[in-house]
Amino acid sequence: MNAVYVRIGDYRSAYHTDADCPSLNGRQDTHKGQESMSEDEAKTQGLTACQRCKK
C-alpha cells in the first residue's frame, strides 16, 4: 500500500506522491497543510493522481 499526500483546505482534488509538489503546497492563502493516507483511501475520496508530481 503506497502512502500519498493530500492538501488540507480548499482546492483538494488530487493526491500527490511528492511531498514537495508545487500543486500540493501552492496557493498559500488557502493552504492549511498536508496529510498522508493510502492511495486507495485517496481514490475512495474521489481524488485523482497529480500530473505534476515526479514519478
Buried (B, 14 or more C-beta within 10 A) or exposed (E): EEEBBBBEEEEBEBBBBBEEBEBBBEEEEEBEEBEEBEBEBBEEEEBEBBEEBEE
